Amino acid sequence: MSEPLAPEQTHGQRSCVRWDPCFNAPIGTCLAIILSVVCPVLIVYREDLPSASWIWVVLGAIMGFLGLWLLYASIAQGCRRRLRLGVWPVAEPDTLEKIIELCKGPNPAFAVGECWAYHTAIKYAQPEEKIIALGAFWSGVVSMSDDTVRVRTGMLWGEVMHVLWEKNRAPMDRPAFDQMSIGASVRVAAHGFFKDGWFIDYLRALQAVERGTGKVVEVKRGDYNFWEVAFGANYVLTEAEFETQQNRLVKVTGKSHATNANTTQQEVDAYVQAEALGWRDAPFVNMSVGGNAINRKWYTLDPVGVDEKDQNCLEYGRQAMESPP
């Protein structure tokens, strides 16, 4: 395998490199900050509070300890992974040789993908199960051509988008979450809003390690065992290659229709059919139906026609306002 194109995505990333408080345990992070602030307040102003001062010192110390622990659990993905899986330890191999070794033998390891949560079979892992996480220590671009990119399966979508942006490229379709890994996206056939196909439709090749034998398998789309490798429990995905397209900024338009218990099916059909030329013909569409509203979004390509890599959202907005109606 070649070295990653992006030096910031080589093996051995620290947890803080990938930490994003908007996606990684936001509730835990907020509680940690609150407890960390309350702790010194209780200790400093203990004399002004009712009851004995030593009580507030002890309470402040406990809150400070909980705050520090919550902050660590929020930042350290390995800690959250262990808490969610109910197993310790979780191996994080950083070379293909280590992955092969962990996949050999009568009790080969299971791989978990990175996303909002970590699950093996919607339950806690059994004590005898070996778990490996292909995340921060198995990330990066392997190779890139004019219309494809090959990455290690622990790479996150946000990291992929960053690399492709620098090359003025974008995936054909992508899941909605930046914090989802490519390997997890393949396994669950994750998708985004592209109307003409899901991410899995543009997958071109996979590398995987067979559980039990440790054999490295390379498959291309069209091979007889391609889907078996993509979805089969007997394989641990290590690399994925998928198609890309020229990067384009998009304009997002949203429309919401209020609903209630008296909303009829005919009204729902009318909402869906309304403004068909606006949203149904757009390359990227999304609709969600809830108890209170039907929400639609459609994404139209930026008509400016400039090099998108050198354009940011503020500049795009300025040009849109200056353009004639």
JOKA-V350992 format. One record per residue. RES is the residue in one small letter. PHI is phi in whole degrees, 0 to 359 (NA if undefined). BURIAL is # if it has 16 or more other ideal C-beta (glycine too) atoms within 10 Angstrom, else .. Layout:
# JOKA-V350992
[[RES PHI BURIAL] [RES PHI BURIAL]]
This chain:
# JOKA-V350992
[[m NA .] [s 280 .] [e 286 .] [p 300 #] [l 287 #] [a 258 #] [p 297 .] [e 285 .] [q 245 #] [t 287 .] [h 297 #] [g 89 .] [q 290 #] [r 282 .] [s 301 #] [c 294 .] [v 295 .] [r 261 #] [w 288 .] [d 224 .] [p 298 .] [c 285 .] [f 244 #] [n 263 #] [a 50 #] [p 296 .] [i 293 .] [g 298 #] [t 296 #] [c 296 .] [l 298 #] [a 297 #] [i 294 .] [i 298 .] [l 296 #] [s 292 #] [v 280 .] [v 294 .] [c 305 #] [p 294 .] [v 297 .] [l 297 #] [i 287 #] [v 290 .] [y 256 .] [r 296 #] [e 291 .] [d 271 .] [l 260 .] [p 292 .] [s 72 .] [a 293 .] [s 294 .] [w 294 .] [i 297 .] [w 287 #] [v 295 .] [v 295 .] [l 297 #] [g 296 #] [a 296 .] [i 296 .] [m 296 #] [g 296 #] [f 297 .] [l 297 .] [g 298 #] [l 294 .] [w 294 .] [l 296 #] [l 295 #] [y 296 .] [a 295 #] [s 285 #] [i 274 #] [a 278 #] [q 296 #] [g 299 #] [c 293 #] [r 297 #] [r 298 #] [r 293 #] [l 296 .] [r 284 .] [l 277 #] [g 72 .] [v 220 #] [w 213 .] [p 269 .] [v 249 #] [a 286 #] [e 233 #] [p 295 #] [d 242 #] [t 222 .] [l 295 #] [e 298 .] [k 291 .] [i 297 #] [i 300 #] [e 297 .] [l 289 #] [c 268 #] [k 275 #] [g 95 .] [p 286 .] [n 235 .] [p 290 #] [a 284 #] [f 264 #] [a 254 #] [v 246 #] [g 263 #] [e 265 #] [c 196 #] [w 291 .] [a 215 .] [y 238 #] [h 222 .] [t 262 #] [a 216 .] [i 57 .] [k 202 .] [y 294 .] [a 293 #] [q 284 .] [p 302 .] [e 276 .] [e 279 .] [k 260 #] [i 243 #] [i 237 #] [a 242 #] [l 265 #] [g 234 #] [a 299 #] [f 265 #] [w 219 #] [s 220 #] [g 126 #] [v 277 #] [v 270 #] [s 202 .] [m 212 #] [s 245 .] [d 295 .] [d 227 .] [t 219 .] [v 220 #] [r 243 #] [v 228 #] [r 284 #] [t 289 #] [g 277 #] [m 291 #] [l 272 #] [w 298 #] [g 299 .] [e 290 #] [v 298 #] [m 299 #] [h 296 .] [v 293 #] [l 295 #] [w 301 .] [e 295 .] [k 262 .] [n 60 .] [r 235 #] [a 207 #] [p 290 #] [m 294 #] [d 212 #] [r 207 #] [p 298 #] [a 285 .] [f 255 #] [d 295 #] [q 269 #] [m 261 #] [s 278 #] [i 295 #] [g 300 #] [a 295 #] [s 296 #] [v 295 #] [r 297 #] [v 255 .] [a 52 .] [a 297 #] [h 211 #] [g 242 #] [f 247 #] [f 289 #] [k 288 .] [d 269 .] [g 166 .] [w 270 #] [f 308 #] [i 297 #] [d 290 .] [y 250 #] [l 285 #] [r 248 #] [a 204 #] [l 220 #] [q 244 #] [a 212 #] [v 247 #] [e 284 #] [r 288 #] [g 106 .] [t 264 .] [g 76 #] [k 286 .] [v 274 .] [v 244 #] [e 244 .] [v 229 #] [k 242 .] [r 300 .] [g 105 .] [d 294 .] [y 299 .] [n 252 .] [f 300 #] [w 286 .] [e 296 .] [v 289 #] [a 296 #] [f 245 .] [g 287 .] [a 288 .] [n 274 .] [y 230 #] [v 251 #] [l 287 #] [t 242 #] [e 217 #] [a 219 #] [e 240 #] [f 216 #] [e 284 #] [t 230 #] [q 223 .] [q 296 .] [n 288 #] [r 220 #] [l 289 #] [v 234 #] [k 259 .] [v 260 .] [t 241 .] [g 234 .] [k 217 .] [s 235 .] [h 242 #] [a 291 .] [t 228 #] [n 209 .] [a 295 .] [n 264 .] [t 293 #] [t 266 .] [q 296 .] [q 297 .] [e 293 .] [v 298 .] [d 299 .] [a 294 .] [y 298 #] [v 294 #] [q 280 .] [a 297 .] [e 53 .] [a 302 .] [l 289 .] [g 280 .] [w 247 #] [r 286 .] [d 265 .] [a 286 #] [p 292 .] [f 235 #] [v 225 #] [n 206 #] [m 217 .] [s 231 .] [v 247 .] [g 236 .] [g 288 .] [n 248 .] [a 197 .] [i 252 #] [n 252 .] [r 235 #] [k 226 #] [w 222 #] [y 239 #] [t 253 #] [l 291 .] [d 297 #] [p 275 .] [v 297 .] [g 76 .] [v 255 .] [d 292 .] [e 295 #] [k 298 .] [d 261 .] [q 240 .] [n 249 .] [c 297 .] [l 295 .] [e 294 .] [y 297 #] [g 297 .] [r 297 .] [q 295 .] [a 295 .] [m 288 .] [e 279 .] [s 288 .] [p 292 .] [p 291 .]]
